[in-house]
């Protein structure tokens, strides 16, 4: 068989082995192959007893009957096969040459780095501190007072003239009228974002949400027309009480904990590794 083809075919198996082996390895690091805490030595590496115990526990959870010695032997054989695949995949340079393998390793290492943070349950005091120090989270959409105008035809030149007048400081309503743009039927009042959608459509709503009072965006395409959106006023949305959004607060807290754990782990790797860039 052509060596390149053999390498590619083996790479598929090695990638699967790498994913499985890395997933098995999540949690506390097993002892190295030189320690007594090894279930099997495999070349220069080994299968740690912690990995073996996890495999046995997974089998016990799936089987109704007690495990037999043959079941335990098959579990160890599977881990040995995975270790062989990992070692061979590294020898072939798959982490450098195969994007799927590299991604599997990165994903598994990210999960390893954040495993402790993901498993630790927060108490109410932690969640309340998290909630109180982030006043902009867990609010409803802001109320928006918007003026929007659509050009009478799909004319980029007219849109350019209107944009130029706005840059020169001309008031929105006057500039829109000068090019014959018609005002969209949006009430001259502060509206919830969802209500603004009813009058101006999702494009006008999303555009307005990205503006500060006094700013104008356009032209944006909405319903086949060129539209300019001017934000007159913004009022902050109401904040939900802690008790009503506790699950969302906990999820946000866990996300921040995972991000912080990964940043710490990467910082430790950088401190312990020489990194040189070409620039």
C-alpha positions in Angstrom: 0.0 0.0 0.0 1.2 3.5 -0.8 2.8 4.9 2.4 0.9 8.2 2.2 -2.4 6.3 1.9 -1.5 4.0 4.8 -0.6 7.0 6.9 -4.0 8.7 6.0 -6.0 5.5 6.8 -4.1 5.1 10.1 -4.6 8.7 10.9 -8.4 8.2 10.9 -8.0 5.5 13.5 -5.4 7.4 15.5 -7.7 10.5 15.6 -10.5 8.4 17.1 -8.1 6.9 19.6 -6.7 10.3 20.5 -10.2 11.6 21.2 -11.2 8.6 23.3 -7.9 8.5 25.2 -8.0 12.2 25.9 -11.6 12.1 27.0 -10.7 9.2 29.3 -7.8 11.2 30.8 -10.0 14.1 31.9 -9.8 14.7 35.6 -6.7 14.5 37.9 -3.6 13.5 36.0 -2.6 9.8 36.3 0.8 8.9 37.6 3.4 8.6 35.0 4.7 5.3 33.5 7.6 5.3 36.0 5.4 5.1 39.1 3.7 2.2 40.8 0.3 3.6 39.9 0.2 2.0 36.5 -2.2 -0.6 35.2 -0.2 -1.4 32.1 3.1 -0.2 30.6 2.9 0.5 26.9 6.2 1.4 25.3 7.5 4.6 26.8 4.0 5.4 28.2 1.4 3.6 30.2 -2.2 3.3 31.3 -2.7 4.8 34.8 -4.8 3.0 37.4 -7.1 6.0 37.6 -8.0 5.7 33.9 -8.5 2.0 34.4 -10.7 2.5 37.4 -12.8 5.0 35.5 -13.2 2.5 32.6 -14.3 -0.2 35.1 -16.8 2.1 36.8 -18.3 3.0 33.4 -18.7 -0.7 32.5 -20.3 -1.4 35.9 -22.8 1.4 35.3 -23.8 -0.1 32.0 -24.0 -3.8 33.0 -26.7 -5.4 35.2 -24.5 -8.3 36.2 -21.2 -8.1 38.1 -18.1 -7.7 35.9 -16.2 -10.8 35.1 -12.4 -11.1 34.8 -12.9 -11.2 31.1 -14.8 -7.9 31.2 -11.9 -6.3 33.2 -9.4 -7.6 30.8 -11.3 -6.2 27.8 -11.5 -2.8 29.4 -7.7 -2.8 30.0 -7.1 -4.0 26.4 -9.2 -1.1 25.1 -7.1 1.4 27.1 -3.9 -0.2 25.9 -5.2 0.0 22.3 -5.9 3.7 22.8 -2.5 4.3 24.3 -0.9 2.6 21.3 -2.9 4.7 18.9 -2.0 7.9 20.8 1.7 7.1 20.7 1.7 6.1 17.1 -0.3 9.2 16.2 2.3 11.4 17.9 5.1 9.5 16.0 3.4 10.2 12.7 3.1 13.9 13.6 -0.7 13.9 13.5 -1.1 16.7 16.1 0.9 19.0 13.7 -0.4 17.7 10.4 -4.0 16.7 10.9 -6.3 19.7 11.9 -9.0 17.3 13.3 -6.5 15.6 15.6 -5.1 19.0 16.7 -8.6 20.3 17.4 -9.4 17.1 19.4 -6.4 17.6 21.6 -7.1 21.3 22.1 -10.7 20.6 23.0 -9.8 17.9 25.4 -7.1 20.0 27.1 -9.6 22.9 27.5 -12.0 20.5 29.2 -9.2 19.3 31.4 -8.2 22.8 32.4 -11.7 23.8 33.3 -12.9 20.5 34.9 -12.4 21.6 38.5 -14.1 24.9 37.9 -17.0 23.2 36.1 -17.6 20.7 38.9 -17.6 23.0 41.9 -21.1 24.1 43.0 -21.4 27.7 44.0 -23.3 28.7 47.1 -25.9 31.5 47.2 -23.5 34.0 48.7 -21.1 33.6 45.8 -23.9 33.9 43.3 -25.4 37.0 44.9 -22.0 38.7 44.9 -21.6 37.8 41.2 -25.1 39.2 40.5 -24.5 42.4 42.5 -21.2 43.2 40.8 -22.6 42.9 37.3 -25.5 45.3 37.3 -25.8 45.3 33.5 -26.5 41.6 33.4 -30.0 40.0 33.7 -31.8 43.1 32.4 -34.6 43.2 29.9 -33.9 45.0 26.6 -33.7 48.7 26.9 -36.5 51.0 25.9 -35.9 52.9 22.6 -37.3 56.0 21.1 -36.5 55.8 17.4 -37.0 57.8 14.3 -36.5 55.9 11.0 -36.9 57.0 7.4 -36.9 55.0 4.1 -35.8 56.4 0.8 -38.6 56.5 -1.9 -36.6 54.2 -4.2 -33.5 52.0 -3.9 -31.1 54.9 -4.8 -27.6 54.6 -3.3 -26.8 58.1 -4.6 -29.7 59.6 -2.5 -28.5 57.6 0.5 -25.1 59.1 0.1 -26.5 62.7 0.0 -28.5 62.0 3.2 -25.5 60.6 4.9 -23.4 63.6 3.9 -26.0 66.0 5.3 -26.1 64.1 8.6 -22.3 64.2 8.8 -22.6 68.0 8.3 -24.8 68.2 11.4 -28.2 68.6 9.8 -31.1 67.4 11.9 -32.3 63.9 11.0 -35.9 64.8 10.2 -34.8 67.8 8.0 -32.1 65.7 6.2 -34.5 62.9 5.5 -37.1 65.3 4.1 -34.6 66.9 1.8 -34.1 63.7 -0.1 -37.8 62.7 -0.1 -37.4 59.9 2.5 -40.6 58.9 4.3 -40.7 58.4 8.0 -41.5 54.8 9.1 -44.8 54.6 11.2 -43.0 54.2 14.5 -44.7 56.0 17.5 -42.7 59.0 18.9 -42.4 57.2 22.3 -40.0 55.0 24.2 -40.8 51.4 23.2 -39.6 48.0 24.3 -37.3 46.4 21.7 -39.9 43.8 21.0 -42.6 46.4 20.3 -40.2 48.3 18.1 -39.9 45.2 16.0 -43.7 45.3 15.4 -43.4 48.8 13.9 -40.0 48.9 12.2 -39.0 45.3 11.8 -36.0 43.3 13.1 -33.4 45.2 11.1 -34.5 48.6 12.5 -34.6 47.1 16.0 -31.2 45.5 15.8 -29.7 48.7 14.3 -31.2 50.9 17.0 -29.9 48.6 19.7 -26.4 49.3 18.5 -26.7 53.1 18.7 -26.2 55.6 21.4 -28.7 58.5 21.7 -28.2 61.1 19.0 -26.5 58.6 16.6 -27.8 57.6 13.2 -27.0 54.5 11.2 -27.7 53.9 7.5 -28.4 53.2 4.9 -29.4 49.7 6.0 -31.5 47.4 3.8 -34.8 46.6 5.3 -37.7 45.0 3.4 -36.0 45.9 0.0 -35.7 49.6 1.0 -32.8 51.7 2.1 -33.5 52.9 5.6 -31.8 55.4 8.0 -32.3 54.8 11.8 -31.9 57.6 14.3 -31.9 56.8 18.1 -33.5 59.7 20.0 -33.5 58.2 23.5 -32.5 55.0 25.3 -33.7 53.9 28.8 -32.2 50.9 30.6 -34.2 47.8 30.8 -35.6 46.6 34.2 -33.4 44.2 36.1 -34.9 40.9 37.2 -34.6 40.1 40.9 -32.0 37.5 41.9 -34.5 34.9 42.9 -36.2 35.0 39.5 -33.0 34.5 37.5 -30.9 32.4 39.8 -30.3 29.6 37.2 -29.2 32.1 34.7 -26.9 33.7 37.3 -25.4 30.3 38.1 -24.8 29.6 34.4 -23.1 33.0 33.9 -21.0 32.4 37.0 -19.9 28.9 35.7 -19.0 30.4 32.4 -16.8 33.1 34.0 -15.2 30.4 36.3 -14.4 28.2 33.3 -12.9 31.2 31.4 -10.8 32.2 34.5 -9.6 28.6 35.0 -8.5 28.3 31.4 -6.7 31.7 31.5 -4.8 30.5 34.7 -3.9 27.2 33.1 -2.6 28.9 29.9 -0.6 31.4 32.0 1.1 28.6 33.9 1.9 26.9 30.6 3.4 30.1 29.2 5.5 30.6 32.4 6.9 27.1 32.1 7.5 27.1 28.4 9.9 29.1 26.2 7.9 30.9 23.5 9.6 32.7 20.7 7.8 34.4 17.8 9.2 35.4 14.4 8.0 39.0 14.8 
